[in-house]
Amino acid sequence: MNTVPPTEAAFRAGTIAVLGRPNVGKSTLINAMVGAKVSIVSPRPQTTRHRLLGIATFPEGQLLLVDTPGIHGQQKRAMNRMMNRAARGAVEGVDAALLVIEAGRWTDDDALAYQALKTSGVPCVLVINKVDKVTDKAALLPFIAEVTKERDFSSVYPLSALKKRGLDGLVKTLLKLVPESEPLYADDEITDRSERFLAGELVREQLMTRLGDELPYSATVEIEKFELDGEMLRIAAVVWVEREGQKPIVIGKGGERLKAISTGARIGMEKLFDRKVFLETWCRVREGWSDDEAALRRFGYSD
């Protein structure tokens, strides 16, 4: 009797939009799935300001994960409005989407993010993140029942992106939602963004992490120089704030705060770029940049 050998499953590749309100762990989830740090994280909401592609490659397929700014109801400045447009635009042309929420919490901004996905017409997977922080695990079931009531999700995954728990099932499900395809990027590519962009983001991550509530949201980073000098990268970064009174917050007494920010960013760059980095960092003022669309585009913001 002849036996037919099992056929090897076809490789799959496609794009997944990752949406949610600020600070639910979208970037942490993407970094965990990619297996490298492509998107910065901090305890502060609205850390992610740009649309970014994380490329997660597995033996069975490749997922292009679109990290987006958190959708939020308040749109007081041009930057907030541009970030919301970037997040909503991320669902165009994707194969599926993730709505990331925080275990035990459903807010008006979660509902806004869900509505953006609902209108896209693509399959939507609900990710309930930060389950490691829930002490009463029995409370998760009624929470899931309430959140999914009268809402259309193709599947639901409680997990911890920070602890990298519960990711395997999510990856398998997402691979089923994307088409059969050759890989869209090489195995060693992890993002569509340039090293220059990532360098600026690592400086901004240090700003948000080290300064906490002291740092105004109206601070951004511009890379003025990014040059390879032999085996060393020479990088010049400018931290832009909106008022003269904000400069001392960033610089600190005797320049110690800006020095610590620069050192932390340099260490992150050397790890990510796998080479020595010489980083110079300054702080300058451009009044009202966060409500000026021309300035926003100069600093790399887009919708």
Buried (B, 14 or more C-beta within 10 A) or exposed (E): EEEEEEEEEEBBBBBBBBBBBBBBBBBBBBBBBBEBBBBBBBEBBBBBBBBBBBBBBBEBBBBBBBBBBBBBEEEEBBBBBBBBBBBBBBBEEBBBBBBBBBBBEBBEBBBBBBEBBBEBEBBBBBBBBBBBEBEEEEEBEEBBEEBEEEBEBBBEBBBBBBEBEBBEEBBEBBBBBBEEBEBBBEEEEBBBBEBEBBBBBBBBBBBBBBBEEEBBBBBBBBBEEBEEEEEEBBBBBBBBBBEEEBBEBBBBEEEEBBEEBBEBBBBBBBEBBEEBBEBEBBBEEBEEBBBBEEBBEEBBBEB
